[in-house]
Amino acid sequence: PTEKVTILNNGNVGIGTTSPVQKLQVYKASAESAVWIASDAAQQSTLYFGDNQTDAIYKPASLHDLRFYVNGADRMTIQNTTGNVGIGTTGPGYLLEVNGTGRFSSTLYSNADITAYNGAVYIGIVANTGVGILRTNSAYPLAFQTNNTEWMRITTDGNVGIGTTNPATRLTVSDATPTLRINSANTNTTGTLDFYDAVSGGVSGAITATNNGGNDIL
């Protein structure tokens, strides 16, 4: 007869091998080698790691999901019916759902739109145009921050505020000494602030500044 199971003096068990180098080693020549853990549909099937049953891969009772159990808690779930992957949640509603803070140390690529914060913030591209979109889907303003400080805000009615969170006009600039600069890349040139009349389709007025040999003329 052919030997099927070997138990060495050191306690190592070999299935399909007479020289197991681990506590359990399974080998099948010229074919797939597998370990099958099964139970009744209403019972849980578990593969534990370590000596205190706080780390495991298991199939929950009455479900066919695959869960990764680490340090006494469910950390990741792969749903059987949808293939959705949940990190920090056992009921992911999307192909990948992360309940908590995530970080990408390299580039995140997406061929579809990205929505965040319960659908309130949207990053995407207008179909067939290549135009990028950053918007809020609900009645929330859009704020821009650097160094954890807000510097610009677009309100729900389209007003833009720089240095203020409550702009009363289409553009409001607020600062201790507010300055709006129009800078020319060339010397001795004219800078112009035009006032455009949408009804007539032309310029109704302008403020022009000319640098003439170092002399500013308004």
Disulfide bonds with the S-S distance in Angstrom:
none
